[in-house]
Amino acid sequence: MKAIKLVEFAKTIRDENGKIKEIIPGKFDYAEVPVPEINDDQVLLKILYVGVCASDQQIYHGLHKSVTEDKLPRIMGHELSAE
């Protein structure tokens, strides 16, 4: 299956006064990933659509406390529609 993975956080460059000078975009990779294996008490959903919420934006900018660089690459999105 195909997925878009965040492979590098965006970076914010600030001047000596803390004002933003530049934002370097994060990097994504569109790649083939294995279909997850499931147990007998689980279901596998086919994702049709996924939305972006505030926590995804925090992750993209490297500001979410539970997602650090060692957890990249990461498939983004948890607001979804599936069948």
Steps between C-alpha positions, in 0.01 A plus 500: 500500500608861451552750781636848551762501775652799677875443485631835626346768722457856376754741648436855619794743483472800733705818532664621821169658610306177452321615185457239230741556211433184305304176514666207325231253391496148636554209266252231403545173314228330297590134529382143491451363853400151610136428584485462880448150635211469744395260775169310517351766730590794270363645176685648204340810350546639152570872550310714250575851627711652773488846652760723657447626854695714745709211633610414143618859460694476827661174384593655162679787678669266752305651790293199613649359820430135415653504150876546494747468212576140594134419419533613138400404237138520610175449312290804582128532564255357749182685399370257241217353299522129421309194384 
